[in-house]
Amino acid sequence: MSQTSDTQPFERWESNVRSYSRAFPAVFSRAKNAEVWDEQGRKWIDFFSGAGTLNYGHNPPSIQKKLVEYISSDGIVHALDSYTVAKREFLARFGKDVLEPRGLDFKVQCCGPTGANSVEAALKLVRRVTGRDGVIAFSGAYHGMSLGAASITGAKSTRRARGVSVGHTTFVPYPVGPMGEFDSLGLLRHQLEDLSSGVELPAAVFIESVQMDGGVYVAPEGFLRELRALCDKHQVLLVVDDIQAGCGRSGKFFSFERAGITPDVVTVSKSIGGMGLPMALLLMKKAHDVWKPGEHTGTFRGHQLSFVAATAALDLWTSAPFQSHLAALSALLQGELAARFKALNSRLEVRGIGGVLGVDVRNAGGEAAAAAVGRACFEQGLMIERCGREDTVLKVLPPLSIPLDQLRAGCAILEGELKRVT
């Protein structure tokens, strides 16, 4: 970071809880699509995308234009959950362009402002619907940092940060993970069907069909279909957390589409807000919409600027040029570029789907190597996040709108540093 950057106000006033400023030590000032600049004018290629919030890139012109027009016309900004023109336009477009073409007869609940809020709502809802307390979650899961969301998150560091013990969650190994494949369905069947398993019939199973923060692990399609059938058999609700893997990241709008299943409940946030504006939704089958009016509220449940941006983002999502670019990006990332990383070192593990790739150095230097690669990439002009059990996975998560030559350039930086360090 430039010596002239003033970080004193951050050091003086901001809580020690801050984290990304430690991984990316610069004072950023502007950004466009897949590029970010600091106040000194230094530029980075963005493989971070706001932890999955910027699938459409930084400041997409078409979304910017709609927001400026809305604010300039004195459009209402805050309305709690009142009827508004902005919300009506979003719901109509989301239903027409996302839900109906996929045969998803869902109600939409605006939770806002962050994904953890939709997870908290989901936890309350499944217990209301079934009258049961327990839930099943998976090792490696990340669902958020609030109390309920942390109770179904696998990482011990997240669970310790709760400050209190929270029960009612049974963890099952994810079908793929650092220790290899696991017969998760076999274990679940024993737990649900053995009257002496010690596990009560749960309200729901919570799953990320692609574990992003857990290390970029992709649940097999057959597993997802069998899990859906098992939940149906025992009248257990299936909740898919699509907060980071959704909104096009997997190549489809929802990451569970590839398996041909319909969850009972879906949590959505991050890129649904279009260009980084706060938005979180809970999607539920209509039969499960058992809320009484005002039973789950929040001051920012449905921010009007987020509705405007989200509607404009759907214009992008449904456009032929964006869909063509997404297909090309996914093919390049999962094909040629994944192969290049695999060829670097036989001890590297490379996993991914659609617009995300995880390069795992767990067996090629571990956490120290991953940290060194991340720091060196930042110095070379690439922002990239680490994830996984011990932060050993370099997560290639560019905006889905990134030009392919920039994607290649960023991967070349990562490839060079992996070669040097591992």
C-alpha positions as CSV (number, residue, x, y, z in Angstrom):
1,M,0.0,0.0,0.0
2,S,1.2,3.5,-0.8
3,Q,2.9,5.2,2.1
4,T,0.8,8.3,1.5
5,S,-2.5,6.5,2.1
6,D,-4.1,7.7,5.4
7,T,-5.3,4.7,7.4
8,Q,-5.2,6.4,10.8
9,P,-9.0,6.9,11.0
10,F,-9.5,3.2,10.5
11,E,-6.8,2.3,13.1
12,R,-8.1,4.9,15.5
13,W,-11.9,4.3,15.2
14,E,-12.8,1.0,13.5
15,S,-13.3,-2.2,15.5
16,N,-10.7,-4.9,15.5
17,V,-13.4,-7.2,14.0
18,R,-12.6,-5.9,10.5
19,S,-11.1,-8.6,8.2
20,Y,-10.9,-7.9,4.5
21,S,-8.9,-4.7,5.1
22,R,-6.2,-7.0,6.4
23,A,-6.2,-9.2,3.3
24,F,-6.4,-6.3,0.9
25,P,-4.3,-3.5,2.6
26,A,-5.2,-0.5,0.4
27,V,-7.6,2.4,0.5
28,F,-9.9,1.8,-2.4
29,S,-11.7,4.7,-4.2
30,R,-13.4,3.5,-7.3
31,A,-14.3,0.4,-9.3
32,K,-15.7,-0.6,-12.7
33,N,-16.7,-4.1,-13.8
34,A,-13.8,-6.3,-12.8
35,E,-11.3,-3.6,-11.9
36,V,-10.7,-1.8,-8.6
37,W,-8.5,1.3,-8.0
38,D,-7.1,2.7,-4.8
39,E,-6.8,6.4,-4.0
40,Q,-3.3,6.5,-5.5
41,G,-4.5,5.1,-8.8
42,R,-3.2,1.6,-8.5
43,K,-5.4,-1.0,-10.2
44,W,-6.4,-4.6,-9.3
45,I,-8.2,-7.3,-11.3
46,D,-11.1,-8.4,-9.0
47,F,-11.3,-12.1,-8.4
48,F,-13.2,-11.4,-5.1
49,S,-16.5,-9.8,-6.3
50,G,-17.5,-8.7,-2.9
51,A,-17.6,-12.3,-1.7
52,G,-20.1,-13.1,-4.5
53,T,-22.1,-9.9,-4.3
54,L,-21.0,-8.5,-7.7
55,N,-21.9,-11.1,-10.2
56,Y,-22.7,-8.2,-12.6
57,G,-19.5,-6.4,-11.9
58,H,-18.8,-3.0,-10.2
59,N,-21.1,-0.2,-11.3
60,P,-22.8,-1.7,-14.3
61,P,-23.9,1.3,-16.5
62,S,-27.4,0.1,-17.1
63,I,-28.0,-0.4,-13.3
64,Q,-26.3,2.9,-12.5
65,K,-28.6,4.7,-14.9
66,K,-31.8,3.3,-13.4
67,L,-30.6,4.2,-9.9
68,V,-29.7,7.8,-10.9
69,E,-33.1,8.2,-12.6
70,Y,-35.0,6.8,-9.6
71,I,-33.2,9.1,-7.1
72,S,-33.4,12.1,-9.3
73,S,-37.2,11.6,-9.6
74,D,-37.6,11.6,-5.8
75,G,-38.5,7.9,-5.8
76,I,-39.2,6.7,-2.3
77,V,-36.1,5.2,-0.7
78,H,-37.4,3.7,2.6
79,A,-40.9,2.2,3.0
80,L,-40.5,-0.8,5.3
81,D,-42.8,-3.4,3.7
82,S,-45.4,-1.0,2.2
83,Y,-46.6,-1.4,-1.4
84,T,-44.3,0.6,-3.7
85,V,-43.9,0.9,-7.4
86,A,-40.3,-0.3,-7.1
87,K,-41.2,-3.4,-5.2
88,R,-44.1,-4.2,-7.6
89,E,-41.8,-4.0,-10.6
90,F,-39.2,-6.2,-9.0
91,L,-41.7,-8.9,-7.9
92,A,-43.4,-8.9,-11.3
93,R,-40.1,-9.3,-13.1
94,F,-38.7,-11.9,-10.7
95,G,-41.8,-14.0,-11.0
96,K,-41.9,-13.7,-14.8
97,D,-38.2,-14.1,-15.6
98,V,-36.9,-16.3,-12.7
99,L,-39.7,-18.3,-11.0
100,E,-42.3,-19.1,-13.7
101,P,-39.8,-20.4,-16.3
102,R,-38.5,-22.8,-13.7
103,G,-41.9,-23.9,-12.5
104,L,-41.2,-22.6,-9.0
105,D,-44.5,-21.7,-7.4
106,F,-42.9,-19.7,-4.6
107,K,-43.9,-16.8,-2.4
108,V,-41.2,-14.2,-1.9
109,Q,-40.4,-12.8,1.6
110,C,-38.2,-9.7,1.8
111,C,-35.9,-10.1,4.8
112,G,-33.0,-7.7,4.2
113,P,-30.5,-6.5,4.4
114,T,-28.1,-9.5,4.5
115,G,-28.1,-13.2,3.8
116,A,-28.0,-14.1,7.5
117,N,-31.4,-12.5,7.9
118,S,-32.9,-14.8,5.3
119,V,-31.3,-17.8,7.0
120,E,-32.7,-16.7,10.4
121,A,-36.2,-16.3,8.8
122,A,-35.8,-19.8,7.2
123,L,-35.0,-21.3,10.6
124,K,-38.0,-19.8,12.2
125,L,-40.3,-20.7,9.3
126,V,-39.4,-24.4,9.1
127,R,-40.0,-24.8,12.8
128,R,-43.3,-23.0,12.5
129,V,-44.4,-25.2,9.5
130,T,-43.4,-28.6,11.1
131,G,-43.7,-28.0,14.8
132,R,-40.2,-29.5,15.3
133,D,-37.1,-27.9,16.7
134,G,-34.1,-29.8,15.3
135,V,-32.4,-29.2,11.9
136,I,-29.7,-31.1,10.0
137,A,-26.8,-29.2,8.5
138,F,-23.5,-30.2,6.8
139,S,-19.9,-30.1,7.8
140,G,-18.1,-27.3,5.9
141,A,-21.3,-25.3,5.8
142,Y,-21.4,-21.5,6.0
143,H,-24.7,-19.8,6.6
144,G,-23.8,-16.6,8.3
145,M,-22.6,-15.1,11.6
146,S,-25.9,-14.2,13.4
147,L,-26.9,-16.6,16.2
148,G,-29.2,-18.9,14.4
149,A,-27.1,-18.9,11.2
150,A,-24.0,-19.7,13.1
151,S,-25.7,-22.6,14.8
152,I,-25.9,-24.4,11.4
153,T,-22.4,-23.3,10.3
154,G,-19.7,-25.9,10.5
155,A,-16.6,-23.8,11.3
156,K,-15.5,-23.9,14.9
157,S,-14.3,-20.3,14.8
158,T,-17.8,-19.1,13.7
159,R,-19.4,-21.2,16.4
160,R,-17.1,-20.0,19.1
161,A,-17.9,-16.4,18.2
162,R,-21.5,-16.9,19.1
163,G,-20.6,-16.6,22.8
164,V,-23.3,-19.1,23.9
165,S,-24.1,-22.7,23.2
166,V,-26.9,-23.3,20.7
167,G,-28.4,-26.7,20.2
168,H,-30.9,-28.3,17.9
169,T,-28.4,-28.9,15.1
170,T,-27.1,-32.3,13.9
171,F,-24.2,-32.1,11.5
172,V,-23.6,-34.7,8.8
173,P,-20.5,-34.8,6.6
174,Y,-20.9,-33.2,3.2
175,P,-20.9,-35.8,0.4
176,V,-17.5,-34.5,-0.8
177,G,-14.8,-32.8,1.3
178,P,-11.2,-32.7,2.4
179,M,-11.4,-36.3,3.7
180,G,-12.8,-37.5,0.4
181,E,-16.3,-38.8,-0.4
182,F,-18.8,-39.8,2.3
183,D,-22.1,-41.7,2.2
184,S,-24.1,-38.8,3.7
185,L,-27.4,-40.2,2.5
186,G,-26.6,-43.5,4.2
187,L,-26.0,-41.8,7.5
188,L,-29.1,-39.6,7.1
189,R,-31.2,-42.7,6.4
190,H,-29.9,-44.3,9.6
191,Q,-30.6,-41.2,11.6
192,L,-34.1,-40.8,10.3
193,E,-35.2,-44.4,10.2
194,D,-33.5,-46.0,13.1
195,L,-35.8,-45.5,16.1
196,S,-32.7,-45.7,18.4
197,S,-30.5,-43.4,16.3
198,G,-30.7,-40.7,19.0
199,V,-31.7,-38.1,16.4
200,E,-35.3,-36.8,16.5
201,L,-37.1,-36.2,13.2
202,P,-35.9,-32.7,12.2
203,A,-37.8,-29.8,10.9
204,A,-35.5,-29.4,7.9
205,V,-32.2,-30.2,6.2
206,F,-30.2,-27.1,5.3
207,I,-27.7,-27.4,2.5
208,E,-25.6,-25.4,0.1
209,S,-25.7,-27.3,-3.2
210,V,-22.3,-25.7,-3.8
211,Q,-20.2,-25.0,-0.6
212,M,-18.4,-21.8,-1.5
213,D,-16.8,-20.6,1.8
214,G,-16.4,-24.3,2.7
215,G,-13.8,-24.7,0.0
216,V,-15.7,-24.8,-3.4
217,Y,-17.2,-28.3,-3.1
218,V,-20.0,-29.2,-5.5
219,A,-22.6,-31.6,-4.3
220,P,-23.3,-34.3,-6.9
221,E,-26.6,-34.0,-8.8
222,G,-27.6,-37.5,-7.9
223,F,-27.0,-36.8,-4.2
224,L,-29.3,-33.8,-4.4
225,R,-32.1,-35.7,-6.0
226,E,-31.8,-38.5,-3.5
227,L,-31.7,-36.0,-0.6
228,R,-34.9,-34.4,-2.0
229,A,-36.6,-37.9,-2.1
230,L,-35.4,-38.7,1.4
231,C,-36.8,-35.5,2.8
232,D,-40.1,-36.1,1.0
233,K,-40.3,-39.6,2.5
234,H,-40.0,-38.3,6.0
235,Q,-41.9,-35.0,5.6
236,V,-38.7,-33.0,6.3
237,L,-38.3,-29.7,4.6
238,L,-35.4,-29.1,2.3
239,V,-33.8,-25.7,2.5
240,V,-31.1,-24.7,-0.1
241,D,-28.9,-21.8,0.9
242,D,-28.1,-20.2,-2.5
243,I,-26.8,-16.9,-1.1
244,Q,-23.3,-17.1,-2.7
245,A,-23.7,-19.8,-5.3
246,G,-27.0,-18.4,-6.7
247,C,-27.9,-15.6,-9.1
248,G,-26.0,-17.1,-12.0
249,R,-22.7,-18.1,-10.3
250,S,-23.1,-21.8,-11.1
251,G,-24.0,-21.1,-14.7
252,K,-27.8,-21.4,-13.9
253,F,-29.7,-18.8,-11.9
254,F,-30.1,-21.2,-9.0
255,S,-27.3,-23.7,-8.2
256,F,-29.8,-26.5,-7.6
257,E,-31.4,-26.3,-11.0
258,R,-28.8,-28.7,-12.5
259,A,-30.3,-31.5,-10.3
260,G,-33.9,-30.9,-11.4
261,I,-35.1,-30.5,-7.8
262,T,-37.4,-28.0,-6.1
263,P,-36.5,-27.1,-2.5
264,D,-39.2,-26.2,0.0
265,V,-37.3,-23.0,0.9
266,V,-34.5,-21.1,-0.7
267,T,-32.3,-18.3,0.8
268,V,-31.1,-15.7,-1.6
269,S,-29.0,-12.6,-1.1
270,K,-25.7,-11.0,-2.3
271,S,-25.9,-10.6,-6.1
272,I,-29.7,-10.4,-6.1
273,G,-29.1,-6.7,-5.2
274,G,-27.7,-6.0,-8.6
275,M,-24.6,-4.1,-7.9
276,G,-23.8,-4.5,-4.2
277,L,-27.0,-3.0,-2.7
278,P,-28.3,-4.8,0.4
279,M,-31.0,-7.3,-0.3
280,A,-32.1,-10.7,1.0
281,L,-35.0,-12.9,0.1
282,L,-36.6,-16.0,1.4
283,L,-38.4,-18.1,-1.2
284,M,-40.9,-20.6,0.0
285,K,-43.5,-23.0,-1.4
286,K,-46.9,-21.3,-1.1
287,A,-48.1,-24.0,1.3
288,H,-45.3,-23.0,3.7
289,D,-46.2,-19.4,3.9
290,V,-47.7,-19.7,7.4
291,W,-46.5,-16.4,8.8
292,K,-48.9,-14.1,10.6
293,P,-48.6,-10.4,9.6
294,G,-45.6,-8.8,11.3
295,E,-44.3,-12.1,12.7
296,H,-40.9,-11.6,11.1
297,T,-40.0,-8.0,10.5
298,G,-37.0,-5.7,10.0
299,T,-36.4,-2.0,9.4
300,F,-34.7,-2.6,6.0
301,R,-36.8,-5.5,4.7
302,G,-36.9,-4.5,1.1
303,H,-34.8,-1.4,0.4
304,Q,-36.3,0.5,-2.5
305,L,-32.9,1.2,-4.2
306,S,-32.2,-2.5,-4.0
307,F,-35.5,-3.3,-5.8
308,V,-34.6,-0.8,-8.6
309,A,-31.1,-2.3,-9.0
310,A,-32.4,-5.9,-8.8
311,T,-34.9,-5.3,-11.5
312,A,-32.3,-3.7,-13.7
313,A,-30.0,-6.7,-13.0
314,L,-32.7,-9.0,-14.4
315,D,-32.6,-7.1,-17.6
316,L,-28.9,-8.0,-17.8
317,W,-29.5,-11.6,-16.7
318,T,-32.1,-12.2,-19.4
319,S,-30.1,-10.6,-22.2
320,A,-28.7,-12.8,-24.9
321,P,-25.2,-11.1,-24.8
322,F,-24.9,-11.8,-21.0
323,Q,-26.0,-15.4,-21.3
324,S,-23.6,-15.9,-24.2
325,H,-20.7,-14.4,-22.2
326,L,-21.5,-16.5,-19.1
327,A,-21.4,-19.7,-21.2
328,A,-18.0,-18.7,-22.7
329,L,-16.7,-17.7,-19.3
330,S,-17.8,-20.9,-17.6
331,A,-16.3,-23.0,-20.4
332,L,-13.0,-21.2,-20.3
333,L,-12.7,-21.3,-16.5
334,Q,-13.8,-25.0,-16.0
335,G,-11.9,-26.1,-19.1
336,E,-8.6,-24.6,-20.2
337,L,-7.9,-22.5,-17.1
338,A,-8.7,-25.3,-14.6
339,A,-6.5,-27.7,-16.6
340,R,-3.6,-25.2,-16.4
341,F,-3.8,-25.1,-12.7
342,K,-4.0,-28.8,-12.4
343,A,-0.9,-29.2,-14.6
344,L,1.1,-26.9,-12.3
345,N,1.5,-29.4,-9.5
346,S,0.0,-32.9,-9.0
347,R,-0.7,-32.0,-5.3
348,L,-3.0,-29.2,-6.2
349,E,-6.7,-29.9,-6.1
350,V,-8.9,-27.9,-8.5
351,R,-12.7,-27.8,-8.1
352,G,-15.4,-25.6,-9.5
353,I,-18.7,-25.0,-11.4
354,G,-19.8,-22.3,-13.7
355,G,-18.1,-19.0,-12.7
356,V,-16.2,-20.2,-9.7
357,L,-13.0,-22.2,-9.3
358,G,-11.2,-23.3,-6.1
359,V,-7.5,-24.0,-6.2
360,D,-6.6,-26.0,-3.1
361,V,-3.0,-26.0,-1.9
362,R,-3.8,-28.1,1.2
363,N,-1.3,-30.8,0.1
364,A,1.0,-28.3,-1.6
365,G,2.2,-26.1,1.3
366,G,-1.0,-25.7,3.2
367,E,-2.2,-22.5,4.9
368,A,1.2,-20.8,4.8
369,A,1.5,-21.4,1.0
370,A,-2.1,-20.1,0.4
371,A,-1.4,-17.0,2.5
372,A,1.8,-16.4,0.6
373,V,0.1,-16.8,-2.7
374,G,-2.7,-14.5,-1.7
375,R,-0.4,-11.7,-0.5
376,A,1.8,-12.0,-3.6
377,C,-1.2,-11.9,-6.0
378,F,-2.4,-8.7,-4.3
379,E,1.1,-7.2,-4.8
380,Q,0.9,-8.2,-8.5
381,G,-2.5,-6.5,-9.0
382,L,-5.0,-9.4,-8.3
383,M,-7.5,-9.4,-5.5
384,I,-8.3,-13.0,-4.5
385,E,-9.9,-14.5,-1.4
386,R,-9.0,-17.6,0.5
387,C,-11.5,-20.1,1.8
388,G,-11.8,-23.7,3.1
389,R,-11.1,-25.4,6.3
390,E,-7.7,-23.7,7.0
391,D,-8.0,-21.0,4.3
392,T,-6.0,-23.2,1.9
393,V,-8.2,-22.7,-1.1
394,L,-7.6,-19.7,-3.5
395,K,-11.1,-18.9,-4.7
396,V,-11.3,-17.6,-8.3
397,L,-14.6,-15.6,-8.1
398,P,-14.6,-12.8,-10.7
399,P,-17.6,-10.9,-11.8
400,L,-19.5,-12.9,-14.4
401,S,-19.2,-9.9,-16.6
402,I,-15.4,-9.9,-16.6
403,P,-13.8,-9.7,-20.1
404,L,-12.2,-13.1,-21.0
405,D,-8.8,-11.5,-21.6
406,Q,-8.9,-10.1,-18.0
407,L,-9.9,-13.5,-16.7
408,R,-6.9,-14.9,-18.4
409,A,-4.6,-12.2,-17.1
410,G,-5.8,-12.7,-13.6
411,C,-5.4,-16.4,-13.8
412,A,-1.9,-15.9,-15.2
413,I,-0.9,-13.9,-12.1
414,L,-2.3,-16.7,-9.9
415,E,-0.6,-19.3,-11.9
416,G,2.7,-17.6,-11.6
417,E,2.5,-17.2,-7.9
418,L,1.3,-20.8,-7.4
419,K,4.3,-22.0,-9.4
420,R,6.7,-19.8,-7.4
421,V,5.3,-20.7,-4.0
422,T,4.3,-24.4,-4.3
